[in-house]
Amino acid sequence: MAIQLQGNAGTTGEVETQHRALRVINRPMDVGTRGAYALGQMTGVLAAATTGEIFQMRWIDATRLMVLRSVIVSWAVSTTAFVAGVPPQLAMRVARSWTADGTGGTAIVFSTSNTNKKRTSFPLSLLSDTGVRIATTAALGAGTKTLDTNRCAMALGNVAVATATSLLLPPTYMWQRNTADEYPFVFAQNEGFIVEIVAVAGTGTSSIAVQVEWAEIDPAAITGW
């Protein structure tokens, strides 16, 4: 006897003709009453031999969650070429118990109309106007937080660059949730992540671009994860 599958609205599931496979449609994750967002930022010209945090993203909402979708970085020589030395190294690290924002650099404003929304009808992001920062010419101040001992991602750039305006690191995923069954980073209140320069050859100046995609969701939207 044939078995029919029906959705809660009474619609019967269809089967594909040639291979008799159940027809399904991939769709974006359910964000409930919240939304999905994207941000792209670039540092200023970082001074030679700069190491430390160059990007910070702190989630502060007490009742909703931030689901990280992807982090892309790229790194280019700016006004002064690098000499041969240690390869340029970028890392990403999760931060917890983040009770005070970092300092320095440029704070990204999220409270203006339609800022960073992937859809106009989404509400404004719940990120604060002081908790997301990008470095200008020097590393950011840490704020008050506890970084995980181990880094969750690293990227290794070009070892030696002889001329200015060369790429140290082409656009590279530091993190990407590229399959539905891969568990994403889910940040609760006072959690987040940072991108940091671990090591770099001396003398050169450079700029780093950071692109982030994330969703802000009601906890009920991820029941069953």
N, C-alpha and C positions, 0 to 999 in steps of 0.2 A: 504494500500500500504506500502511495506517495505521501511524503511528509512535507508540509508547508511551513515556512518560517515567516512570521509576521512581526512588524514593528509595533510599537505601542499605539500608533495611529491606525493600525489595521492594514497597512500596505504589505503585500506579499513579496518576499524576496525573489529576485529573478536569477536564473541560471544561464550562463554564457553558452551559446549554441554549440560551438565546435568542440570544446574540451569539457563541457558540462561542469564548469567551475562556477561557484557562487559569485555573483557580481557584487563588488564592493567599491566604494569611493573613498580615497584618502582625503582627509580634510584637516585644517588646522586644529590644534588642541582647543578644548573648551576653556575659555577664560572667565566664564560666569559674568559678573557685572563689571569686570575690570577690562584689561586690554593688552595689546602687544606693542612693543616700542623698539626703536633703533637709535643709536647715537654714534656719530663719528667725530673724533677730535684729534688734534695734532699738537704736540708740544711746541714750544718756541725753540730757538737754537740752544741746545744743551751745551754747557761749557765742557771743555776737554776733561776727560777722565771722570765724568759724572757717573756715579752709581747710586742705587737706592730706588725708592718708589717713584714712579713717574705717572701712574694712574691709580686712582682709588674709587671704589664704588661701594657705598654703604647703604644698606636697606634699614629703614627705621620704623616702618608701620608695624603695629602690634597685632593686627588681626588678619592681614593678608600676607601672601608669600610672593617672593620674587623667584621666577624660574629662569635660569640663565640658558639661552639658546646657543649663543656663539660669541667668541672673542677672536678678532682678527687684528694682527699687528703688522706694521711694516716700518722699516728703519733706513734712513738715507743720510749720507754725508751732507753737511750743510756748507759752511763757508771755508772750512779748513780740512784738508785731507788727513787721513789717518796714516800712521806709520805701521809697519809690520809689528805684530805683537799677539797678545791673546785674542782669540776670536770673540767678537761681540756676542754677549749672552743675555737673553731676556727670559724672565720667568713669571709665572702666575702663581699666586698663593692665596689660599682662603683665609679670611680673617673672621674671628669670633669675639664675643664679648666686646663689641666695638661701641664704646660709650661716649666717645668724643671724636668729632671730625678731625681729619688731618688739617694741615696748614700749608700756606704758600700756594704757588701756582695759580690756576684759574678755576674758580668754582663754576660748575655748569648749572644754569637756571632752568628749572622744569615747570615753573608756575605760570608761564605765559601761554596764551591760547594756542592749542594744537601742537605744542612742542613735542617732537619726537614720536608722535602717534603713527602707527601703521594704518590706522583708519580714523577718519575725522570724527566719527561718532564715539570713539573710545574716550573715556574720561582722562583728565590730566594724570600724568604719572604721579605716584605717591612718593617718589624720591624727593628728598629735600633739596633746597637750593644751595646747600653748603656741603653735602655729603659725597658728591661726585666731583673729583678734581683731576686736572691734567697739569703736568709740570710746565713751567715756562723755560727758565734758563738753568734751573738747579732742581735737585730732588725735592720731593714734598716732605713736609713734616709728618711724622707718623700718626699723630693723634693718640687716642687711648684704645688699644685693641690688642688681641692676642693672635699672632699669625701661626698657622699650622707649622709644625717643625719641618715637614717635608713639602716641597713645592709640588703642585699638581700638574704643571706643564712647564716645559722649557723649549726655547728656540735658539738655534745656533746660527750666527750670521757668517758673512764672508770674512776670512782670516785677515787678509791684507788688502787695503784699498790705496791706490797710488794717486788718484785724482779726486778732486772735489765733485760733488753731485752724483756720486756713484751709490748704488744700493748696497747697504750692509745686509739687509734682510728684505726679500720681496714679500708681498702680502701673504701672510701665513696664519693658519688657524692655530691659536693657542688652545681653543676649546670649541667643539662643535657637537651638538646632539644630532647626529645624522641618521639615526634609526629610532623608530618608535619604542623599541624595547630597551634602549640605552637610558639608564637613569640620569637625569639632568642634575646639575647643582640646584638645590632648592634652599633659598636663604630666608630665614625668619628674622624677626626684629633684631637689630644690632649685629647682623652678619653681612658678609660681602666678600670682596676679593680685591687684590691689588696686582698691578703689573710692575715689575722692578727690573732695573738693569743690574745684573749680577757681576759682570766684568766687561771691560772694553779696553781696546788698545789706547795708549796715551796720545796726546796732542790734537786729535781730531775733534771737530764739533759736528753735531748731528741733530736730526729731528726724528721723532717717532710718532706714527699715527696709530690710533686705537679705534676699532669699530666694535660695538657691542650690540647684540640683539637679546631682548628678554621679554618675558610675559609677567604680568602682575595678576594674581589669581586669588579667588576665594578658596580657602582650604577645602571646601566641599567639592570643588571642581576636580580635585585629584584623589578623591576617595577610591581606594582599590589599587593605588600605586604600590 
